[in-house]
C-alpha cells in the first residue's frame, strides 16, 4: 500500500511528500515533512484511518494559516 499527501508548497523534502504511509522496502513506515519513521501495522484499515485523521489535521492548520 502507499498513501501520500504531496504538496510542493509545504514540503520539498522526501519526494515532496508532506505526509504518508507505505510498506515499501519490506517494512511499514510513516512520512511526515520529509522524515521517515517505522510504524506498527495491524491492518490496512487502521493505517488508512490514521492517515485520513492526520491529513485532516494538516489541512486545518493550512486553512488557519491562510486565513
PDB file with one MODEL, atoms N, CA, C and O in Angstrom:
MODEL        1
ATOM      1  N   UNK A   1       0.834  -1.171   0.000  1.00  0.00           N
ATOM      2  CA  UNK A   1       0.000   0.000   0.000  1.00  0.00           C
ATOM      3  C   UNK A   1       0.880   1.236   0.000  1.00  0.00           C
ATOM      4  O   UNK A   1       2.051   1.186   0.377  1.00  0.00           O
ATOM      5  N   UNK A   2       0.299   2.340  -0.427  1.00  0.00           N
ATOM      6  CA  UNK A   2       1.005   3.617  -0.389  1.00  0.00           C
ATOM      7  C   UNK A   2      -0.038   4.713  -0.304  1.00  0.00           C
ATOM      8  O   UNK A   2      -0.852   4.878  -1.212  1.00  0.00           O
ATOM      9  N   UNK A   3      -0.013   5.452   0.776  1.00  0.00           N
ATOM     10  CA  UNK A   3      -0.909   6.590   0.973  1.00  0.00           C
ATOM     11  C   UNK A   3      -0.029   7.824   1.078  1.00  0.00           C
ATOM     12  O   UNK A   3       0.916   7.841   1.868  1.00  0.00           O
ATOM     13  N   UNK A   4      -0.320   8.849   0.303  1.00  0.00           N
ATOM     14  CA  UNK A   4       0.558  10.020   0.320  1.00  0.00           C
ATOM     15  C   UNK A   4      -0.212  11.304   0.086  1.00  0.00           C
ATOM     16  O   UNK A   4      -1.147  11.358  -0.714  1.00  0.00           O
ATOM     17  N   UNK A   5       0.205  12.332   0.803  1.00  0.00           N
ATOM     18  CA  UNK A   5      -0.254  13.697   0.557  1.00  0.00           C
ATOM     19  C   UNK A   5       0.973  14.456   0.102  1.00  0.00           C
ATOM     20  O   UNK A   5       1.942  14.587   0.849  1.00  0.00           O
ATOM     21  N   UNK A   6       0.936  14.954  -1.117  1.00  0.00           N
ATOM     22  CA  UNK A   6       2.073  15.655  -1.709  1.00  0.00           C
ATOM     23  C   UNK A   6       1.662  17.083  -1.990  1.00  0.00           C
ATOM     24  O   UNK A   6       0.626  17.335  -2.606  1.00  0.00           O
ATOM     25  N   UNK A   7       2.486  18.022  -1.532  1.00  0.00           N
ATOM     26  CA  UNK A   7       2.228  19.438  -1.765  1.00  0.00           C
ATOM     27  C   UNK A   7       3.582  20.136  -1.792  1.00  0.00           C
ATOM     28  O   UNK A   7       4.196  20.352  -0.748  1.00  0.00           O
ATOM     29  N   UNK A   8       4.042  20.486  -2.982  1.00  0.00           N
ATOM     30  CA  UNK A   8       5.365  21.085  -3.132  1.00  0.00           C
ATOM     31  C   UNK A   8       5.500  22.424  -2.425  1.00  0.00           C
ATOM     32  O   UNK A   8       6.617  22.854  -2.137  1.00  0.00           O
ATOM     33  N   UNK A   9       4.406  23.081  -2.145  1.00  0.00           N
ATOM     34  CA  UNK A   9       4.467  24.358  -1.432  1.00  0.00           C
ATOM     35  C   UNK A   9       4.764  24.158   0.051  1.00  0.00           C
ATOM     36  O   UNK A   9       5.324  25.046   0.694  1.00  0.00           O
ATOM     37  N   UNK A  10       4.393  22.995   0.601  1.00  0.00           N
ATOM     38  CA  UNK A  10       4.587  22.752   2.029  1.00  0.00           C
ATOM     39  C   UNK A  10       5.879  22.025   2.346  1.00  0.00           C
ATOM     40  O   UNK A  10       6.480  22.262   3.393  1.00  0.00           O
ATOM     41  N   UNK A  11       6.316  21.146   1.460  1.00  0.00           N
ATOM     42  CA  UNK A  11       7.486  20.328   1.765  1.00  0.00           C
ATOM     43  C   UNK A  11       8.219  19.959   0.492  1.00  0.00           C
ATOM     44  O   UNK A  11       7.629  19.401  -0.433  1.00  0.00           O
ATOM     45  N   UNK A  12       9.488  20.266   0.444  1.00  0.00           N
ATOM     46  CA  UNK A  12      10.302  19.902  -0.711  1.00  0.00           C
ATOM     47  C   UNK A  12      11.251  18.763  -0.391  1.00  0.00           C
ATOM     48  O   UNK A  12      12.105  18.422  -1.209  1.00  0.00           O
ATOM     49  N   UNK A  13      11.116  18.168   0.790  1.00  0.00           N
ATOM     50  CA  UNK A  13      11.949  17.047   1.201  1.00  0.00           C
ATOM     51  C   UNK A  13      11.222  15.734   0.978  1.00  0.00           C
ATOM     52  O   UNK A  13       9.997  15.728   0.861  1.00  0.00           O
ATOM     53  N   UNK A  14      11.936  14.631   0.916  1.00  0.00           N
ATOM     54  CA  UNK A  14      11.307  13.307   0.862  1.00  0.00           C
ATOM     55  C   UNK A  14      10.365  13.145  -0.303  1.00  0.00           C
ATOM     56  O   UNK A  14       9.231  12.701  -0.128  1.00  0.00           O
ATOM     57  N   UNK A  15      10.822  13.503  -1.502  1.00  0.00           N
ATOM     58  CA  UNK A  15       9.970  13.434  -2.695  1.00  0.00           C
ATOM     59  C   UNK A  15       8.719  14.286  -2.535  1.00  0.00           C
ATOM     60  O   UNK A  15       7.647  13.912  -3.010  1.00  0.00           O
ATOM     61  N   UNK A  16       8.848  15.417  -1.875  1.00  0.00           N
ATOM     62  CA  UNK A  16       7.783  16.382  -1.595  1.00  0.00           C
ATOM     63  C   UNK A  16       6.574  15.764  -0.915  1.00  0.00           C
ATOM     64  O   UNK A  16       5.462  16.282  -1.023  1.00  0.00           O
ATOM     65  N   UNK A  17       6.784  14.681  -0.230  1.00  0.00           N
ATOM     66  CA  UNK A  17       5.702  14.027   0.494  1.00  0.00           C
ATOM     67  C   UNK A  17       5.520  14.735   1.829  1.00  0.00           C
ATOM     68  O   UNK A  17       6.393  14.662   2.695  1.00  0.00           O
ATOM     69  N   UNK A  18       4.419  15.405   1.999  1.00  0.00           N
ATOM     70  CA  UNK A  18       4.121  16.069   3.262  1.00  0.00           C
ATOM     71  C   UNK A  18       3.788  15.025   4.316  1.00  0.00           C
ATOM     72  O   UNK A  18       4.222  15.117   5.465  1.00  0.00           O
ATOM     73  N   UNK A  19       3.015  14.039   3.906  1.00  0.00           N
ATOM     74  CA  UNK A  19       2.512  13.054   4.855  1.00  0.00           C
ATOM     75  C   UNK A  19       2.214  11.771   4.099  1.00  0.00           C
ATOM     76  O   UNK A  19       1.727  11.822   2.970  1.00  0.00           O
ATOM     77  N   UNK A  20       2.498  10.623   4.701  1.00  0.00           N
ATOM     78  CA  UNK A  20       2.175   9.382   4.027  1.00  0.00           C
ATOM     79  C   UNK A  20       2.543   8.142   4.818  1.00  0.00           C
ATOM     80  O   UNK A  20       3.260   8.202   5.818  1.00  0.00           O
ATOM     81  N   UNK A  21       2.034   7.024   4.343  1.00  0.00           N
ATOM     82  CA  UNK A  21       2.320   5.712   4.903  1.00  0.00           C
ATOM     83  C   UNK A  21       2.544   4.760   3.734  1.00  0.00           C
ATOM     84  O   UNK A  21       1.865   4.849   2.711  1.00  0.00           O
ATOM     85  N   UNK A  22       3.500   3.851   3.893  1.00  0.00           N
ATOM     86  CA  UNK A  22       3.624   2.774   2.913  1.00  0.00           C
ATOM     87  C   UNK A  22       4.414   1.616   3.494  1.00  0.00           C
ATOM     88  O   UNK A  22       4.949   1.682   4.601  1.00  0.00           O
ATOM     89  N   UNK A  23       4.467   0.557   2.708  1.00  0.00           N
ATOM     90  CA  UNK A  23       5.185  -0.637   3.148  1.00  0.00           C
ATOM     91  C   UNK A  23       6.226  -1.051   2.117  1.00  0.00           C
ATOM     92  O   UNK A  23       6.495  -2.239   1.942  1.00  0.00           O
ATOM     93  N   UNK A  24       6.805  -0.079   1.441  1.00  0.00           N
ATOM     94  CA  UNK A  24       7.880  -0.397   0.515  1.00  0.00           C
ATOM     95  C   UNK A  24       9.135  -0.767   1.301  1.00  0.00           C
ATOM     96  O   UNK A  24       9.218  -0.498   2.500  1.00  0.00           O
ATOM     97  N   UNK A  25      10.077  -1.359   0.659  1.00  0.00           N
ATOM     98  CA  UNK A  25      11.332  -1.770   1.296  1.00  0.00           C
ATOM     99  C   UNK A  25      11.091  -2.780   2.410  1.00  0.00           C
ATOM    100  O   UNK A  25      11.889  -2.878   3.343  1.00  0.00           O
ATOM    101  N   UNK A  26       9.997  -3.531   2.319  1.00  0.00           N
ATOM    102  CA  UNK A  26       9.686  -4.632   3.242  1.00  0.00           C
ATOM    103  C   UNK A  26       9.457  -4.206   4.688  1.00  0.00           C
ATOM    104  O   UNK A  26       9.628  -5.013   5.602  1.00  0.00           O
ATOM    105  N   UNK A  27       9.076  -2.959   4.905  1.00  0.00           N
ATOM    106  CA  UNK A  27       8.690  -2.551   6.255  1.00  0.00           C
ATOM    107  C   UNK A  27       7.650  -1.436   6.185  1.00  0.00           C
ATOM    108  O   UNK A  27       7.567  -0.708   5.196  1.00  0.00           O
ATOM    109  N   UNK A  28       6.868  -1.318   7.238  1.00  0.00           N
ATOM    110  CA  UNK A  28       5.806  -0.317   7.325  1.00  0.00           C
ATOM    111  C   UNK A  28       6.395   0.959   7.917  1.00  0.00           C
ATOM    112  O   UNK A  28       7.099   0.922   8.925  1.00  0.00           O
ATOM    113  N   UNK A  29       6.097   2.089   7.276  1.00  0.00           N
ATOM    114  CA  UNK A  29       6.641   3.338   7.780  1.00  0.00           C
ATOM    115  C   UNK A  29       5.743   4.520   7.428  1.00  0.00           C
ATOM    116  O   UNK A  29       4.867   4.451   6.566  1.00  0.00           O
ATOM    117  N   UNK A  30       6.012   5.608   8.148  1.00  0.00           N
ATOM    118  CA  UNK A  30       5.248   6.845   8.018  1.00  0.00           C
ATOM    119  C   UNK A  30       6.210   7.947   7.601  1.00  0.00           C
ATOM    120  O   UNK A  30       7.347   8.012   8.069  1.00  0.00           O
ATOM    121  N   UNK A  31       5.731   8.812   6.712  1.00  0.00           N
ATOM    122  CA  UNK A  31       6.477  10.002   6.324  1.00  0.00           C
ATOM    123  C   UNK A  31       5.750  11.219   6.869  1.00  0.00           C
ATOM    124  O   UNK A  31       4.521  11.287   6.857  1.00  0.00           O
ATOM    125  N   UNK A  32       6.527  12.173   7.343  1.00  0.00           N
ATOM    126  CA  UNK A  32       5.924  13.443   7.765  1.00  0.00           C
ATOM    127  C   UNK A  32       6.967  14.535   7.561  1.00  0.00           C
ATOM    128  O   UNK A  32       8.011  14.544   8.213  1.00  0.00           O
ATOM    129  N   UNK A  33       6.672  15.447   6.655  1.00  0.00           N
ATOM    130  CA  UNK A  33       7.543  16.578   6.339  1.00  0.00           C
ATOM    131  C   UNK A  33       8.978  16.127   6.055  1.00  0.00           C
ATOM    132  O   UNK A  33       9.937  16.692   6.582  1.00  0.00           O
ATOM    133  N   UNK A  34       9.104  15.106   5.221  1.00  0.00           N
ATOM    134  CA  UNK A  34      10.403  14.644   4.783  1.00  0.00           C
ATOM    135  C   UNK A  34      11.110  13.667   5.692  1.00  0.00           C
ATOM    136  O   UNK A  34      12.179  13.166   5.342  1.00  0.00           O
ATOM    137  N   UNK A  35      10.543  13.385   6.845  1.00  0.00           N
ATOM    138  CA  UNK A  35      11.159  12.428   7.766  1.00  0.00           C
ATOM    139  C   UNK A  35      10.401  11.109   7.707  1.00  0.00           C
ATOM    140  O   UNK A  35       9.193  11.076   7.473  1.00  0.00           O
ATOM    141  N   UNK A  36      11.133  10.034   7.922  1.00  0.00           N
ATOM    142  CA  UNK A  36      10.545   8.698   7.885  1.00  0.00           C
ATOM    143  C   UNK A  36      10.707   8.031   9.243  1.00  0.00           C
ATOM    144  O   UNK A  36      11.751   8.152   9.885  1.00  0.00           O
ATOM    145  N   UNK A  37       9.645   7.314   9.682  1.00  0.00           N
ATOM    146  CA  UNK A  37       9.709   6.576  10.941  1.00  0.00           C
ATOM    147  C   UNK A  37       8.938   5.273  10.805  1.00  0.00           C
ATOM    148  O   UNK A  37       7.943   5.223  10.082  1.00  0.00           O
ATOM    149  N   UNK A  38       9.373   4.217  11.483  1.00  0.00           N
ATOM    150  CA  UNK A  38       8.645   2.952  11.419  1.00  0.00           C
ATOM    151  C   UNK A  38       7.301   3.066  12.149  1.00  0.00           C
ATOM    152  O   UNK A  38       7.162   3.840  13.095  1.00  0.00           O
ATOM    153  N   UNK A  39       6.327   2.293  11.701  1.00  0.00           N
ATOM    154  CA  UNK A  39       5.020   2.245  12.367  1.00  0.00           C
ATOM    155  C   UNK A  39       4.612   0.792  12.552  1.00  0.00           C
ATOM    156  O   UNK A  39       5.020  -0.085  11.790  1.00  0.00           O
ATOM    157  N   UNK A  40       3.809   0.556  13.566  1.00  0.00           N
ATOM    158  CA  UNK A  40       3.245  -0.770  13.787  1.00  0.00           C
ATOM    159  C   UNK A  40       2.082  -0.965  12.825  1.00  0.00           C
ATOM    160  O   UNK A  40       1.243  -0.077  12.674  1.00  0.00           O
ATOM    161  N   UNK A  41       2.031  -2.102  12.186  1.00  0.00           N
ATOM    162  CA  UNK A  41       0.956  -2.399  11.245  1.00  0.00           C
ATOM    163  C   UNK A  41       0.099  -3.522  11.786  1.00  0.00           C
ATOM    164  O   UNK A  41       0.587  -4.625  12.030  1.00  0.00           O
ATOM    165  N   UNK A  42      -1.182  -3.239  11.975  1.00  0.00           N
ATOM    166  CA  UNK A  42      -2.141  -4.268  12.358  1.00  0.00           C
ATOM    167  C   UNK A  42      -3.011  -4.650  11.169  1.00  0.00           C
ATOM    168  O   UNK A  42      -3.247  -5.828  10.901  1.00  0.00           O
ATOM    169  N   UNK A  43      -3.493  -3.606  10.447  1.00  0.00           N
ATOM    170  CA  UNK A  43      -4.277  -3.849   9.245  1.00  0.00           C
ATOM    171  C   UNK A  43      -4.348  -2.560   8.429  1.00  0.00           C
ATOM    172  O   UNK A  43      -4.084  -1.468   8.933  1.00  0.00           O
ATOM    173  N   UNK A  44      -4.711  -2.715   7.162  1.00  0.00           N
ATOM    174  CA  UNK A  44      -4.753  -1.560   6.265  1.00  0.00           C
ATOM    175  C   UNK A  44      -5.770  -0.518   6.719  1.00  0.00           C
ATOM    176  O   UNK A  44      -5.503   0.681   6.653  1.00  0.00           O
ATOM    177  N   UNK A  45      -6.932  -0.970   7.178  1.00  0.00           N
ATOM    178  CA  UNK A  45      -7.985  -0.035   7.575  1.00  0.00           C
ATOM    179  C   UNK A  45      -7.496   0.904   8.669  1.00  0.00           C
ATOM    180  O   UNK A  45      -7.794   2.097   8.641  1.00  0.00           O
ATOM    181  N   UNK A  46      -6.750   0.378   9.628  1.00  0.00           N
ATOM    182  CA  UNK A  46      -6.221   1.199  10.721  1.00  0.00           C
ATOM    183  C   UNK A  46      -5.250   2.259  10.187  1.00  0.00           C
ATOM    184  O   UNK A  46      -5.299   3.418  10.599  1.00  0.00           O
ATOM    185  N   UNK A  47      -4.381   1.857   9.279  1.00  0.00           N
ATOM    186  CA  UNK A  47      -3.427   2.802   8.683  1.00  0.00           C
ATOM    187  C   UNK A  47      -4.178   3.861   7.883  1.00  0.00           C
ATOM    188  O   UNK A  47      -3.855   5.045   7.978  1.00  0.00           O
ATOM    189  N   UNK A  48      -5.167   3.459   7.104  1.00  0.00           N
ATOM    190  CA  UNK A  48      -5.934   4.400   6.286  1.00  0.00           C
ATOM    191  C   UNK A  48      -6.671   5.408   7.167  1.00  0.00           C
ATOM    192  O   UNK A  48      -6.706   6.594   6.838  1.00  0.00           O
ATOM    193  N   UNK A  49      -7.257   4.966   8.272  1.00  0.00           N
ATOM    194  CA  UNK A  49      -7.947   5.875   9.188  1.00  0.00           C
ATOM    195  C   UNK A  49      -6.957   6.855   9.828  1.00  0.00           C
ATOM    196  O   UNK A  49      -7.249   8.044   9.958  1.00  0.00           O
ATOM    197  N   UNK A  50      -5.794   6.352  10.223  1.00  0.00           N
ATOM    198  CA  UNK A  50      -4.762   7.214  10.824  1.00  0.00           C
ATOM    199  C   UNK A  50      -4.290   8.256   9.813  1.00  0.00           C
ATOM    200  O   UNK A  50      -4.131   9.428  10.155  1.00  0.00           O
ATOM    201  N   UNK A  51      -4.063   7.827   8.556  1.00  0.00           N
ATOM    202  CA  UNK A  51      -3.643   8.744   7.507  1.00  0.00           C
ATOM    203  C   UNK A  51      -4.685   9.856   7.314  1.00  0.00           C
ATOM    204  O   UNK A  51      -4.335  11.035   7.257  1.00  0.00           O
ATOM    205  N   UNK A  52      -5.952   9.476   7.215  1.00  0.00           N
ATOM    206  CA  UNK A  52      -7.003  10.473   6.982  1.00  0.00           C
ATOM    207  C   UNK A  52      -7.116  11.444   8.156  1.00  0.00           C
ATOM    208  O   UNK A  52      -7.252  12.650   7.946  1.00  0.00           O
ATOM    209  N   UNK A  53      -7.062  10.942   9.370  1.00  0.00           N
ATOM    210  CA  UNK A  53      -7.147  11.803  10.552  1.00  0.00           C
ATOM    211  C   UNK A  53      -6.001  12.808  10.560  1.00  0.00           C
ATOM    212  O   UNK A  53      -6.218  13.997  10.794  1.00  0.00           O
ATOM    213  N   UNK A  54      -4.795  12.341  10.307  1.00  0.00           N
ATOM    214  CA  UNK A  54      -3.635  13.231  10.312  1.00  0.00           C
ATOM    215  C   UNK A  54      -3.676  14.207   9.143  1.00  0.00           C
ATOM    216  O   UNK A  54      -3.269  15.360   9.284  1.00  0.00           O
ATOM    217  N   UNK A  55      -4.170  13.751   7.975  1.00  0.00           N
ATOM    218  CA  UNK A  55      -4.294  14.657   6.835  1.00  0.00           C
ATOM    219  C   UNK A  55      -5.277  15.780   7.152  1.00  0.00           C
ATOM    220  O   UNK A  55      -5.035  16.940   6.816  1.00  0.00           O
ATOM    221  N   UNK A  56      -6.373  15.432   7.792  1.00  0.00           N
ATOM    222  CA  UNK A  56      -7.359  16.466   8.156  1.00  0.00           C
ATOM    223  C   UNK A  56      -6.747  17.490   9.114  1.00  0.00           C
ATOM    224  O   UNK A  56      -7.030  18.683   9.002  1.00  0.00           O
ATOM    225  N   UNK A  57      -5.916  17.041  10.049  1.00  0.00           N
ATOM    226  CA  UNK A  57      -5.248  17.960  10.968  1.00  0.00           C
ATOM    227  C   UNK A  57      -4.313  18.903  10.205  1.00  0.00           C
ATOM    228  O   UNK A  57      -4.276  20.102  10.484  1.00  0.00           O
ATOM    229  N   UNK A  58      -3.567  18.366   9.254  1.00  0.00           N
ATOM    230  CA  UNK A  58      -2.682  19.197   8.431  1.00  0.00           C
ATOM    231  C   UNK A  58      -3.505  20.202   7.645  1.00  0.00           C
ATOM    232  O   UNK A  58      -3.159  21.382   7.584  1.00  0.00           O
ATOM    233  N   UNK A  59      -4.592  19.740   7.045  1.00  0.00           N
ATOM    234  CA  UNK A  59      -5.456  20.615   6.245  1.00  0.00           C
ATOM    235  C   UNK A  59      -6.033  21.754   7.091  1.00  0.00           C
ATOM    236  O   UNK A  59      -6.102  22.892   6.626  1.00  0.00           O
ATOM    237  N   UNK A  60      -6.440  21.464   8.308  1.00  0.00           N
ATOM    238  CA  UNK A  60      -6.969  22.503   9.194  1.00  0.00           C
ATOM    239  C   UNK A  60      -5.894  23.546   9.532  1.00  0.00           C
ATOM    240  O   UNK A  60      -6.186  24.741   9.570  1.00  0.00           O
ATOM    241  N   UNK A  61      -4.677  23.109   9.771  1.00  0.00           N
ATOM    242  CA  UNK A  61      -3.585  24.046  10.043  1.00  0.00           C
ATOM    243  C   UNK A  61      -3.337  24.957   8.850  1.00  0.00           C
ATOM    244  O   UNK A  61      -3.094  26.152   9.017  1.00  0.00           O
ATOM    245  N   UNK A  62      -3.396  24.395   7.646  1.00  0.00           N
ATOM    246  CA  UNK A  62      -3.196  25.177   6.431  1.00  0.00           C
ATOM    247  C   UNK A  62      -4.303  26.210   6.286  1.00  0.00           C
ATOM    248  O   UNK A  62      -4.033  27.369   5.972  1.00  0.00           O
ATOM    249  N   UNK A  63      -5.553  25.799   6.514  1.00  0.00           N
ATOM    250  CA  UNK A  63      -6.678  26.729   6.403  1.00  0.00           C
ATOM    251  C   UNK A  63      -6.535  27.876   7.389  1.00  0.00           C
ATOM    252  O   UNK A  63      -6.792  29.025   7.032  1.00  0.00           O
ATOM    253  N   UNK A  64      -6.132  27.590   8.623  1.00  0.00           N
ATOM    254  CA  UNK A  64      -5.952  28.631   9.637  1.00  0.00           C
ATOM    255  C   UNK A  64      -4.824  29.574   9.238  1.00  0.00           C
ATOM    256  O   UNK A  64      -4.932  30.788   9.408  1.00  0.00           O
ATOM    257  N   UNK A  65      -3.762  29.020   8.715  1.00  0.00           N
ATOM    258  CA  UNK A  65      -2.611  29.825   8.325  1.00  0.00           C
ATOM    259  C   UNK A  65      -2.956  30.749   7.147  1.00  0.00           C
ATOM    260  O   UNK A  65      -2.496  31.890   7.099  1.00  0.00           O
ATOM    261  N   UNK A  66      -3.761  30.259   6.203  1.00  0.00           N
ATOM    262  CA  UNK A  66      -4.120  31.026   5.029  1.00  0.00           C
ATOM    263  C   UNK A  66      -5.208  32.058   5.308  1.00  0.00           C
ATOM    264  O   UNK A  66      -5.460  32.923   4.469  1.00  0.00           O
ATOM    265  N   UNK A  67      -5.850  31.987   6.457  1.00  0.00           N
ATOM    266  CA  UNK A  67      -6.939  32.930   6.774  1.00  0.00           C
ATOM    267  C   UNK A  67      -6.425  34.294   7.142  1.00  0.00           C
ATOM    268  O   UNK A  67      -7.213  35.194   7.434  1.00  0.00           O
TER     269      UNK A  67
ENDMDL
END
